[in-house]
């Protein structure tokens, strides 16, 4: 791209304007980092997600003007994932946030390299990141289709779900109402009961602590992982048990341990899947509660 | 959530007044979250312990929806005006 001819107008332009690009790109990169940190407490804030997307889009756009192909190519993958997030097709899980922070570091080092300050080309690490960004974003639809296929022979399922939200749910800015409404959107909630007795009487109630637990039955075409996904934002602070009860596909009995393991699987299961979190946790154990036909796990 | 602490205080004061036939005017609830419903569940339990039902007067649409979503049907079914749907 850069030609040795000092009199070439393009080369002159680049030499003169590059510092401005680098400076602006670093601002955007800083912005991305700040936004990701802010989003940790408000992972579905649309304005922040929009801003995040614009930062990456700006870096990519201006890098394109300078022919910085490595920056453009890599940032493109970040931008694609951010687009999925702002469209609400994906949830910004902590694991995904970590992946994006790492990717942002990568953009920073690519910009440094463009500014002549790079020390080494980390091509291999970059390609691994691209792979994970792709898994997280691009393959989602295909993965969901695959999920639907896997569940298709069993048809719609009936699930019994027991959930106890953690004490800090409200303080973490999470609303079980929104989560259960989302769950209802996966199919039909045929019954739901609030565990009233877990809620202390007024004299002893800390109203900002969450004491809510629910027993519900859900009819849905969604698979286990998709149902678990409804709890992705609170998964560190929730007791979740779910069991398929329509008899067509018997599930392993869920005790507390299994439920905890299932929760781990939500963010840690290997392979492409409906939640981006999985792609960002390569250390995952093999999934035991995946979207495979459920009978096969027995 | 920020308002539930204040609401709890209000409810406790209201309890102290102790009018056994009082109903909670729930018609003006434009917006409610799970913390709000939890407060009502708690109030309901407190009243039940004193042998009194919680009667919500004319619960608003958002409040009804929230109670149904959260499986707190009893709060709505016991509403003072009997208009369940």
Interface residues (C-beta under 8 A of the other chain):
Chain A: X169 X170 X171 X175 X176 X177 X180 X181 X184 X191 X192 X193 X194 X196 X197 X199 X200 X201 X202 X203 X205 X207 X208 X210 X211 X212 X214 X215 X216
Chain B: X1 X4 X5 X7 X8 X11 X12 X15 X32 X33 X34 X35 X37 X38 X39 X41 X42 X43 X44 X45 X46 X49 X66 X69 X70 X71 X72 X74
